[in-house]
């Protein structure tokens, strides 16, 4: 019984965090970079997340995330020339992962 409550609380916390990220953090990031660069970054993030899903097993979640972060950091620093912190990039990755897992378009609805 207590495991069920714990899982429900965890799901609720994740849902609330997703809503906060969508509501506050993504608009802040959007104010720092152009809409065109943000669109490119979101598309590249989706591609990187899907690639990591193909390459790594679910148990290798740390390796998956590191793969995505390394790819995106190289991309924003060397190709897109976007001024974004690693923490802000992490928020975008988490948002995309949540979007893919739940089949929603939360990030796109903020645009």
SVG drawing of the C-alpha trace seen along z (x, -y; Angstrom):
<svg xmlns="http://www.w3.org/2000/svg" viewBox="-2 -38 35 40">
<polyline fill="none" stroke="black" stroke-width="0.4" points="0.0,0.0 2.8,-2.5 4.6,-1.7 1.5,-2.8 1.3,-6.0 5.0,-6.6 4.6,-6.1 1.6,-8.4 3.5,-11.1 6.5,-10.7 4.2,-10.9 2.5,-14.0 5.9,-15.7 7.1,-15.0 3.9,-16.4 4.2,-19.5 7.9,-19.9 7.1,-19.5 4.4,-22.2 6.8,-24.6 9.5,-23.9 7.1,-24.5 5.6,-27.6 8.7,-29.4 12.0,-28.0 11.3,-27.5 10.0,-31.1 13.1,-32.4 15.4,-30.4 13.3,-31.7 14.0,-35.3 17.8,-34.6 17.9,-33.1 16.1,-33.6 13.0,-31.6 14.8,-30.1 17.7,-28.9 15.3,-27.5 13.4,-25.6 16.6,-24.1 17.8,-23.2 14.5,-21.5 14.6,-19.5 18.2,-18.5 17.4,-17.6 14.5,-15.3 16.8,-13.6 19.6,-13.1 17.1,-11.7 15.7,-9.3 19.2,-8.2 20.2,-7.6 17.0,-5.5 18.2,-3.3 21.8,-3.0 21.4,-2.4 19.2,-0.2 16.8,-1.6 19.2,-0.7 21.9,-2.9 20.0,-6.1 23.1,-7.9 25.0,-7.1 21.9,-8.1 21.8,-11.5 25.5,-12.0 25.4,-11.1 22.6,-13.7 24.3,-16.4 27.7,-15.9 26.1,-16.0 24.0,-19.1 26.8,-21.0 29.0,-20.4 26.2,-21.6 25.3,-24.8 28.9,-25.8 30.4,-24.9 27.6,-25.0 24.6,-27.0 26.6,-29.5 23.9,-29.7 24.7,-31.2 23.0,-28.7 24.2,-27.2 24.4,-23.5 21.6,-23.7 19.3,-25.4 20.2,-22.7 19.5,-20.1 16.0,-21.5 15.3,-21.4 16.5,-17.7 14.3,-16.8 11.3,-18.5 11.9,-16.7 12.2,-13.3 9.0,-14.0 7.3,-15.0 8.4,-11.9 7.4,-9.6 4.0,-11.1 3.3,-11.9 2.5,-15.5 3.7,-18.7 4.2,-20.8 7.3,-22.5 5.7,-23.3 2.6,-24.8 4.8,-27.3 6.2,-28.7"/>
</svg>
